[in-house]
Amino acid sequence: MNLFVNDKPVKVLKMEDFENQRGHFHLIVDGQEPTIESAQLVGDVAVVNPSVVLLQKIFTILREKKLKKLNSLTLTATGKKLLADAIKGQFKIIEAAGGIVSKGDKILLIHRLGVWDLPKGKLDKNETFKEAAVREVEEECNVRVKLEEKVCSTWHTYTQNENRILKQTKWYAMSCLDDSQMRPQPEEDIDQLLWVTQAQAESLVAASYRSIQFVCQKYFYKKHDSED
């Protein structure tokens, strides 16, 4: 579960995977402790077998504090699925899909609300993730694309009308079939589209959301791995 809360990466690991990485963490917290303080969240922090009460406290801190000294937070439990379900139970779930469109050695970025981003959007009723990914990319960029393999899934949180939202986004690689009519969709606050190389993409998204950085890293890793 690739989770981002207030743009901070929160990893959910199986216990055996956590044990293999134990030496990486600056602090390991017993999840049965009644509370946790924001001052403890420095560097790379892990919480083992967190209770529901402690999870609620952690997510409150993540929403309300900037936590500039926190690099990452890892949550682990003997039952990873139960832990993931406990996290999801605190939010209203919304499903979305998006794509990384390639043309030659370049990918397509969109500029929305002051940051470089990737095209994506919510699923319509009775729509699959794959169908939504293609539709959203074609609507937001006015291009035609061919769907390829799934890159990854991300989860990120936000608040809307006092509701706590957890948005699941499935990301797909796509190839461009036609960009002759390419233009940004202003109704979605997109004001620029740009074909960029990997180096340019990494530079531009360095100032974007951590989730977008994560998706680009996954995409380029898989791309280079398939070329080897």
N, C-alpha and C positions, 0 to 999 in steps of 0.2 A: 504494500500500500504506500504509494508515493504521495505523502500528504504535506500540504503547505498551509500553515496557520499564520495569518498576518504576515505573510511572505517569509516565514521561518520554516525550514524543512523539518518535518517530524517523521521519522522512520518507524515502521512497525515491523519488528523482526521475530522470527521463530527463535526459541530459546537456544537451540544449537548454533544458529548463526551468530547470535549475540555472544555466546561463549567464545567463539573463534575470534571475536573482535574486542573482547573484554579489555585488553591492554590499551585500546585506543582512547578510552574515555577519561576525561578529567575528573568526573564525579559519577558514582553509581549510587542511586537512591533506592532504598527498600520501599516498594510500592505500598506496603501496609502502614507506613507512617501516616498519621492523621492529616498532615498538611505539608506544604512546601513553600518556601519563600522565593520571591523573584531574585533576591541577591544570590541564591544558590545556582541560578541558571547562567553559568559562565562556561565558555568553551564548548566541549562536546559532552553532553550529559545523557545518562541512561537511567531509566526508571524500570525496575524489575517487578513484574506482577502487580501493576497498579490497581488499587481498588477503584470502584466507580466514583467514590467521594473524591479521591485524589485526582482522578482524571478530570473531573469537573473543575477542581481548583487549578489544575495545570492549564486547561483551555481558557479559563477566565484570565489567568495571568498573561497567556499568549495573546489574547484579544486586546487586553487593556494596557500592556506595557510594551515599550519598544525593544527592550532586551538587546541592546547593541552589542553586548559582550557574549551573547549566545551564538555559537556557530551552528549547532544542530542538537536536536533532542531525539532520543531513541526510546521507544516503548517496546518492552518485550514481555512475553508471558508464556507459560507452558502450553496454553491454548491460544494460538495466534488468531484463529477465526473468532473466538469468543471476545478477544481484545478488540479486534476490528469492528465487530458488531456493537460492542459497548461504546466505541467512539462514534460510530454512525448513529447510534440511538440518541445522541445529544443534538442532532441536527435534522433539518428538513433536507432530503436528498433531491438534487436536481441533476439531470443527465444532459451532457453536451458532447460534441464531437468536433474535431478540427483536423487540419492537415498541414503537412510540410510539402509544398509543391516544388518540384525540381524541373529545371530546363538546362540540359548540359551539366556543367559543374556548378550551377547556381541554384539557390532556393529563393522563394518569394516571401518577403517580410511585409507586414502592414504597419503603418504608423497610426496609432489610435490613442487619443487622450494624452499626447505628449510622450509616449514611449513606443519603442519598436516591439511588435507583437507578431503572433501567428493567427491566421483566420480560423474562427471557431464560432460555435453557437449552440443554443439549446435544441434538443430534439423536439420535433413536432409530434402531435398525437399519432400513435401507431407507426412511428418512423423508427427504423433501425439506426444504430450508431453509424454504420457505413453509409447509409443513405443520407443521414444528417451531415456527415463530414463533407461529402461531395457537394451537397446543396449549399451549405454555408460557405465553402470556399468559392464556389462559382458565383454566389450572390454577392459576397463581400468584395470580390476582385474582378468580376465580370470576365472570367476565363473559363475554358473548358478543360477538364482534367480527367485522368484515368486513375482509378483507385488501385493502390498496390498494397503492401503488407502493413500490418499494425506496427507502430513504433513503441508505444507504451500507453499507460493510463496515468493520469494525475488526479489528485483530489485537492481542492482548496476551499477555504472557508471565507465567508463574508456575512455581513448583516444587512438585511433588506426588510424594511417596514417592521423593524423590531423582531424579525424572525432570524434565527441563526441558520444559515444555509451552508450545506456541504455539497459542492459541485464536483461530480465525477466527469472527467473529460477523457475520451478515448481519442488518441492521435494516430493518424495514418499517413504513410508516405504516399505521394501522388506524383504523377508525371504530367507535365503540361501538354495538352493537345493543341490549344489555340489561345494565344494571348493578344491577338491583333486588335481586340476591342477592350483591352484591359483598362480598368479605371476603378478608383476607390468608391466605396459605397458611403456617401456622407450621412445617410440616415443612421448608420452604425458608428458615427463619429470617426470614420477612417478618412484621413486627408492625404495619404501618400502610400504608394506601392513601390517596392524596390527589389529588383533581382540582385542578389549579392553572393559572393563567394563564401566559402566556409570561414575564412579569416575575417572577412567583413561582417558576417553574421555574428561571430563570436564577439567581435568588438562592439557591435551595436546593441546586442541583447545583454551585454555586461551591465547595462544600466536599466534593464527591464526587470520583470518579475522573476523570482527564483524558479518558479515552475516552468517558465518559458526557457530559461537557461538549461534546466534539466532536460526538457524535451529535445532541444537542439543537440545537447551532448549525447543523448541516447540515439538520435537520428544519425549523427556523424559517426558514432562508434559502430553502429550496425552497418552503415554504408561502407566504411573502410574494412570492417571484418569480412563482409561479403566479397570485397575486391581482392582479398589476400588469397 
